[in-house]
Amino acid sequence: MKKRRQNEEMVLGDLLKSFVGKNKLDTKGLNQVQIREVWNNQMGPAIAKYTTGIKLKHDTLFVQLSSSVLREELSYGKEKIIRNLNEEMNQELVKKLVLR
């Protein structure tokens, strides 16, 4: 039997992270895309329907909502939302959540 190389045993996500890290590529753009997907998955389709914009700037996530009632309701659970998003992203990416 041939020995498998380490790269052959890695999953695709690990390979991409390794590639980005080794080549010192900017992960800001990747995080922008991923945080949108994570927001929609974590918050569900009902809240995603009222989400009109998501922007990650440094460690602050800005979320634009079309419903003022929903914005008020979500503001009560900001800490839990941040914790869930960071857990799903597998990194401490979001430290502050601003609902607009």
C-alpha positions in Angstrom: 0.0 0.0 0.0 1.1 3.5 -0.7 1.4 6.0 2.0 -1.2 8.7 1.7 0.1 12.2 1.8 -1.3 14.5 4.5 -3.0 16.7 1.9 -5.0 13.8 0.6 -6.5 13.2 4.0 -7.6 16.7 4.7 -11.1 17.9 3.9 -11.7 20.6 1.4 -12.5 23.3 4.1 -9.2 22.6 5.8 -7.3 22.8 2.5 -8.8 26.2 1.8 -8.0 27.5 5.2 -4.5 26.2 4.9 -4.1 27.8 1.4 -5.4 31.2 2.6 -3.1 31.1 5.6 0.0 30.0 3.8 -0.4 32.6 1.0 -1.3 35.3 3.4 -4.5 36.0 1.5 -7.0 38.5 3.0 -9.8 36.6 4.7 -12.0 39.6 5.1 -13.9 38.9 1.9 -14.3 35.2 2.8 -15.6 36.2 6.2 -18.1 38.6 4.6 -19.6 35.9 2.5 -19.6 33.3 5.3 -21.2 35.5 7.9 -24.1 36.2 5.5 -24.7 32.4 5.1 -24.3 31.8 8.9 -26.7 34.7 9.7 -29.4 33.2 7.4 -28.9 29.7 8.7 -28.9 30.7 12.3 -31.7 33.1 12.2 -34.0 31.2 9.9 -36.0 32.1 6.8 -38.5 34.4 8.6 -35.8 36.7 9.9 -33.7 36.4 6.7 -36.7 37.7 4.8 -36.5 41.0 6.7 -32.7 41.2 6.5 -31.8 43.7 3.8 -28.0 44.0 4.4 -25.2 42.5 6.4 -21.7 44.0 6.7 -18.8 42.9 8.8 -16.4 45.7 9.7 -13.5 44.8 11.9 -15.2 42.9 14.8 -18.7 44.6 14.4 -21.5 43.1 12.5 -24.0 45.6 11.0 -27.4 44.1 10.1 -29.9 46.2 8.2 -33.5 45.1 8.9 -36.7 46.2 7.2 -38.9 45.7 10.3 -38.5 48.0 13.3 -40.5 45.6 15.4 -38.1 42.7 14.6 -35.1 45.0 15.2 -36.4 45.7 18.7 -37.1 42.1 19.4 -33.6 41.0 18.3 -31.9 43.7 20.3 -32.9 41.9 23.5 -30.9 38.8 22.5 -27.8 40.4 21.0 -25.3 38.4 23.2 -26.9 35.1 22.3 -26.9 35.9 18.6 -23.2 36.9 18.8 -22.4 33.7 20.6 -24.3 31.5 18.1 -22.7 33.2 15.1 -19.2 32.9 16.5 -19.8 29.3 17.4 -21.0 28.5 13.9 -18.0 30.4 12.4 -15.6 28.5 14.7 -13.8 31.7 15.6 -14.3 34.8 17.7 -15.2 37.0 14.7 -18.1 39.1 15.9 -17.8 41.1 19.2 -20.5 43.7 18.6 -23.8 43.5 16.8 -25.5 46.7 15.5 -29.1 46.4 14.3 -30.2 49.1 11.9 
